[in-house]
Structure formats: structure tokens, C-alpha cells
Amino acid sequence: MREKEIKNLQDLSAQAETEYLIDFSKRLGYISEKDYEEIELLRCEAGKLLWSFYKKIAG
């Protein structure tokens, strides 16, 4: 696997980890439902951008 591909997979893994930590924080009451919804929208948008970028460079 090329170094570039490994980096891209790491970025996608970080996205999944972020999703889990946001959900975990909500379940423990560290963030409100309103904050969770706002953060989740931003996370989804960032994920779409990352995936689009990955597809373009992966060919």
C-alpha cells in the first residue's frame, strides 16, 4: 500500500473515531442534544468532503 493511501485510510479512521467520541460524549451528558445535532451536522459535512477528496486522489 502506498504511503498516500495509508494516510487517507488514517483520515477515514479518524472520522469514525470522531463519530464515536461525539456520540459517547452525548450519552454521558457532556454535550447537550442541541450541541450534538450541530456537531453531527458538521462532522457529516467534513466526512463527505474527506470521502470526495479520497475518491478523487484514489482514482
FITIRO-947192 format. One line per field, with one value per atom (N, C-alpha, C): x, y, z. Coordinates in Angstrom, 2 decimals. Layout:
# residues N
c1 = c(X, ...)
c2 = c(Y, ...)
c3 = c(Z, ...)
# end
This chain:
# residues 59
c1 = c(0.86, 0.00, 0.90, 0.57, 1.36, 1.15, 2.12, 2.09, 0.87, 0.54, -0.61, -1.92, -2.05, -3.25, -3.38, -2.25, -2.26, -2.74, -2.25, -2.65, -4.14, -4.67, -6.10, -6.93, -6.48, -7.20, -7.16, -6.05, -5.96, -6.95, -7.10, -8.07, -9.48, -9.82, -11.15, -11.36, -10.32, -10.42, -10.63, -9.96, -10.13, -11.56, -12.15, -13.55, -14.48, -14.26, -15.08, -14.88, -13.65, -13.36, -14.03, -14.00, -14.65, -16.15, -16.76, -18.19, -18.50, -17.69, -17.91, -17.76, -16.72, -16.48, -17.57, -18.11, -19.21, -20.43, -20.75, -21.88, -21.68, -20.49, -20.15, -20.32, -19.86, -19.99, -21.44, -22.27, -23.70, -24.32, -24.02, -24.61, -24.21, -23.01, -22.56, -23.04, -23.67, -24.21, -23.21, -22.08, -21.08, -21.50, -22.32, -22.83, -24.35, -25.01, -26.47, -26.92, -28.20, -28.78, -28.61, -28.82, -28.68, -27.23, -26.27, -24.87, -24.51, -25.03, -24.78, -25.25, -26.45, -27.00, -26.15, -25.70, -24.86, -23.51, -22.91, -21.61, -21.75, -22.83, -23.04, -23.21, -23.89, -24.03, -22.66, -21.84, -20.50, -19.64, -19.75, -18.98, -19.37, -20.66, -21.13, -20.63, -20.67, -20.20, -18.70, -17.93, -16.49, -16.24, -17.03, -16.88, -17.14, -18.14, -18.44, -17.29, -16.73, -15.60, -14.38, -14.10, -12.98, -13.17, -14.37, -14.64, -14.51, -15.03, -14.93, -13.46, -12.70, -11.28, -10.57, -10.88, -10.25, -10.54, -11.80, -12.16, -11.41, -11.21, -10.51, -9.04, -8.40, -6.96, -6.70, -7.69, -7.51, -7.69, -8.37, -8.52, -9.71)
c2 = c(-1.18, 0.00, 1.24, 2.17, 3.39, 4.26, 5.08, 5.96, 6.88, 7.38, 8.27, 7.56, 6.32, 5.53, 5.26, 4.98, 4.74, 5.98, 7.13, 8.40, 8.62, 8.33, 8.51, 7.58, 6.35, 5.41, 5.88, 6.47, 7.00, 8.15, 8.98, 10.08, 9.54, 8.50, 7.91, 7.24, 6.63, 6.02, 7.09, 8.20, 9.31, 9.83, 9.83, 10.27, 9.35, 8.06, 7.10, 7.24, 7.47, 7.66, 8.92, 9.97, 11.22, 11.02, 10.28, 9.98, 9.27, 8.29, 7.55, 8.47, 9.30, 10.15, 11.21, 11.71, 12.66, 11.98, 10.79, 10.04, 9.69, 9.25, 8.90, 10.11, 11.27, 12.50, 12.86, 12.66, 12.94, 11.98, 10.70, 9.70, 9.94, 10.47, 10.74, 12.10, 12.87, 14.16, 15.30, 15.08, 16.15, 17.23, 16.87, 17.85, 17.71, 18.82, 18.82, 18.22, 17.92, 17.39, 18.41, 19.68, 20.74, 20.79, 20.78, 20.81, 19.56, 18.42, 17.17, 17.28, 17.78, 17.90, 18.82, 19.94, 20.87, 20.24, 19.59, 18.95, 17.83, 17.06, 15.94, 16.42, 17.53, 18.10, 18.47, 19.11, 19.49, 18.26, 17.24, 16.02, 15.33, 15.28, 14.66, 15.42, 16.73, 17.56, 17.33, 17.30, 17.06, 15.66, 14.68, 13.33, 13.24, 13.94, 13.96, 14.57, 15.66, 16.30, 15.37, 14.71, 13.78, 12.62, 12.08, 10.95, 11.38, 12.55, 13.07, 13.27, 13.84, 14.04, 12.70, 11.74, 10.41, 9.76, 9.85, 9.25, 9.89, 11.22, 11.92, 11.52, 11.40, 11.09, 9.60, 8.78, 7.33, 6.89, 7.74, 7.46, 6.65)
c3 = c(0.00, 0.00, 0.00, -0.82, -0.90, 0.32, 0.60, 1.77, 1.74, 0.56, 0.40, 0.76, 0.32, 0.62, 2.10, 2.75, 4.20, 4.93, 4.52, 5.15, 4.98, 3.80, 3.55, 4.42, 4.59, 5.45, 6.90, 7.31, 8.66, 8.85, 7.83, 7.91, 8.05, 7.30, 7.39, 8.75, 9.29, 10.62, 11.68, 11.53, 12.48, 12.43, 11.26, 11.11, 11.90, 11.81, 12.55, 14.05, 14.47, 15.88, 16.41, 15.61, 15.99, 16.17, 15.26, 15.35, 16.68, 17.01, 18.25, 19.47, 19.50, 20.66, 20.84, 19.74, 19.83, 20.43, 19.95, 20.47, 21.94, 22.28, 23.66, 24.58, 24.12, 24.92, 25.16, 24.16, 24.31, 25.31, 25.18, 26.09, 27.54, 27.76, 29.13, 29.64, 28.77, 29.17, 29.12, 28.46, 28.35, 27.36, 26.40, 25.44, 25.37, 25.10, 25.02, 23.68, 23.61, 22.37, 21.24, 21.56, 20.54, 20.03, 20.95, 20.55, 19.75, 20.17, 19.46, 18.01, 17.82, 16.46, 15.59, 16.17, 15.41, 15.06, 16.04, 15.82, 14.80, 14.91, 13.99, 12.55, 12.36, 11.01, 10.45, 11.27, 10.83, 10.55, 11.40, 11.21, 9.90, 9.64, 8.39, 7.17, 7.25, 6.14, 5.91, 6.99, 6.87, 6.31, 6.73, 6.22, 4.73, 4.26, 2.83, 2.05, 2.58, 1.91, 1.88, 3.00, 3.03, 2.05, 2.02, 1.13, -0.33, -0.66, -2.02, -2.40, -1.49, -1.73, -1.92, -1.08, -1.18, -2.53, -2.97, -4.26, -5.41, -5.33, -6.40, -6.48, -5.34, -5.40, -5.55, -5.18, -5.32, -6.77, -7.52, -8.93, -9.20)
# end
